[in-house]
Amino acid sequence: MNIRELILDMLLEIEKEKTYSHILMRSVLDKYDYLTAQEKAFIKRVTEGTLERRIQIDYILDSYSKVPVKKMKPLIRNLLRMSVYQILFMDGVPDSAVCNEAVKLANKRKFQSLKGFINGVLRNIARQKTEISYPDKEKNKAEYLSVWYSMPEFLISMWMEDYGIEQTERMLQAMLAVRPVTVRLKETMNEAEKEALLKRIEEAGIRIRKHPYLSYAYELEHLDGVRSIPGFEEGLLTVQDVSSMLCVENAGIKEGDFILDVCAAPGGKATHAALKLKGRGRVLARDLTEEKTALIEENIQRQGLANITTEAYDATVYDETLNEKADVVLADLPCSGLGIVGKKRDIKYNITKEALEELPLLQKKILSAVWQYVKPGGVLIYSTCTIHKEENERVAEWFAHNYPFEFIDSRQLLPGLEETDGFFIARFKRHV
Ligand SMILES: C[S@@+](CC[C@H](N)C(=O)[O-])C[C@H]1O[C@@H](n2cnc3c(N)ncnc32)[C@H](O)[C@@H]1O
């Protein structure tokens, strides 16, 4: 198996079929499980890096190729992109090898006639890679940031308006930085059990750092897939961002409560909430489809939780049977995901202005149904994994204005400023 061809085919499929890159990556690495760890790491790095830096790479290709990137044949376009990524960002691969491999691959895929073109463009870029000229930083800040950090310009302009230039640049840097995996250790473990687990993880060659925000949050580095973390299959830890943990940590959950999570898949917050109940009380975790609730079930099984059930249910539809039943409603709603583009690279290219306008309408529609499930005196937590004010602060203001709730507080976590994903949490208490 030619691993560069594997990468090329993945890039082609992601572009043509709009397949989610992390799902495709998982299935390809599973299928070619016999490859060495080094080969797998190369595939992952080049594919993810090429996607992540696409805007910058296309800008460079457009400066060096007579044929604009948009007009190239998809195979040639993606072959050039992955080669430029290696030339610019991977010191370990000699530039000449990158050019030769690209030419060989073009030949194999019946593009012999373009061998000269590919070789010429790549060798020129390799030769001049330290002198590439970019848009003028002072004259057009948004365009410069867009190319340098590979982020669509309309998003940058929006953030510059919402957060200022400095914070926008800090966020863009953070979105490209390699972040460790964060895990939530099962809170019901005692100190000795926790120490024993951490020791097992360290002995597996994984580097551990305690996260500063929560006693049960840890950052892990140098791991070979989530499933191989000692304790994972036994449900002793769950991969989850700290922002998500904070959402449940500060929800005021008490033993004996009834917690309703209206958009719960894959179940990170709902299972965390179930642990907080310490075996007394109950969580109902809902999501739109059976396919989604199956993901929650998997999580429940793995963690061995008894006091949580799932149900497929459309959160936009009011369910009378739950009227004023919940002590806490978790409304972790569908959103643009702009706070997690560092982890899910497809989001930044797939999001549109129209979607940004429509999402607050969906969020309001769901909230206008689910607030009724909160008991008088109970709590509603509204959260998203975005940094888009129209989906966050504006929706929270609208909610407090229209329904019988006291606004407790809200928190916007920003990448680069906090050691978390970009995330928004607003807390409301229903009037008695
Ligand atoms: C941000 S995710 C939830 C993450 C989850 N709370 C966790 O912590 O693991 C939003 C979820 O909303 C679900 N969703 C979207 N529209 C919905 C609807 N109308 N009713 C119920 N769930 C919906 C999606 O399937 C998705 O799983």
The ligand as an SDF file (V2000), in Angstrom:
LIG
                    3D

 27 29  0  0  0  0  0  0  0  0999 V2000
  -23.5790   19.8100   21.1580 C   0  0  0  0  0  0  0  0  0  0  0  0
  -24.2300   18.2550   20.7910 S   0  0  0  0  0  0  0  0  0  0  0  0
  -24.5270   17.5960   22.3890 C   0  0  0  0  0  0  0  0  0  0  0  0
  -23.3000   17.1140   23.1150 C   0  0  0  0  0  0  0  0  0  0  0  0
  -23.6440   16.4190   24.4320 C   0  0  0  0  0  0  0  0  0  0  0  0
  -24.4410   17.2700   25.2880 N   0  0  0  0  0  0  0  0  0  0  0  0
  -22.4350   15.9420   25.2010 C   0  0  0  0  0  0  0  0  0  0  0  0
  -22.0220   16.5710   26.1510 O   0  0  0  0  0  0  0  0  0  0  0  0
  -21.8740   14.8890   24.8200 O   0  0  0  0  0  0  0  0  0  0  0  0
  -25.8280   18.6380   20.2190 C   0  0  0  0  0  0  0  0  0  0  0  0
  -26.7210   17.4480   19.9860 C   0  0  0  0  0  0  0  0  0  0  0  0
  -28.0050   17.9470   19.6360 O   0  0  0  0  0  0  0  0  0  0  0  0
  -28.6520   16.9690   18.8650 C   0  0  0  0  0  0  0  0  0  0  0  0
  -29.8290   17.5760   18.2240 N   0  0  0  0  0  0  0  0  0  0  0  0
  -29.9050   18.3690   17.1340 C   0  0  0  0  0  0  0  0  0  0  0  0
  -31.1640   18.7380   16.8970 N   0  0  0  0  0  0  0  0  0  0  0  0
  -31.9240   18.1400   17.8610 C   0  0  0  0  0  0  0  0  0  0  0  0
  -33.3240   18.1180   18.1340 C   0  0  0  0  0  0  0  0  0  0  0  0
  -34.1990   18.7850   17.3920 N   0  0  0  0  0  0  0  0  0  0  0  0
  -33.7490   17.3880   19.1780 N   0  0  0  0  0  0  0  0  0  0  0  0
  -32.8800   16.7050   19.9550 C   0  0  0  0  0  0  0  0  0  0  0  0
  -31.5540   16.6930   19.7350 N   0  0  0  0  0  0  0  0  0  0  0  0
  -31.0890   17.4030   18.7000 C   0  0  0  0  0  0  0  0  0  0  0  0
  -27.5650   16.5080   17.9310 C   0  0  0  0  0  0  0  0  0  0  0  0
  -27.8710   15.2150   17.4390 O   0  0  0  0  0  0  0  0  0  0  0  0
  -26.3330   16.5280   18.8410 C   0  0  0  0  0  0  0  0  0  0  0  0
  -26.0680   15.2560   19.3420 O   0  0  0  0  0  0  0  0  0  0  0  0
  1  2  1  0
  2  3  1  0
  2 10  1  0
  3  4  1  0
  4  5  1  0
  5  6  1  0
  5  7  1  0
  7  8  2  0
  7  9  1  0
 10 11  1  0
 11 12  1  0
 11 26  1  0
 12 13  1  0
 13 14  1  0
 13 24  1  0
 14 15  1  0
 14 23  1  0
 15 16  2  0
 16 17  1  0
 17 18  1  0
 17 23  2  0
 18 19  1  0
 18 20  2  0
 20 21  1  0
 21 22  2  0
 22 23  1  0
 24 25  1  0
 24 26  1  0
 26 27  1  0
M  CHG  2   2   1   9  -1
M  END
$$$$
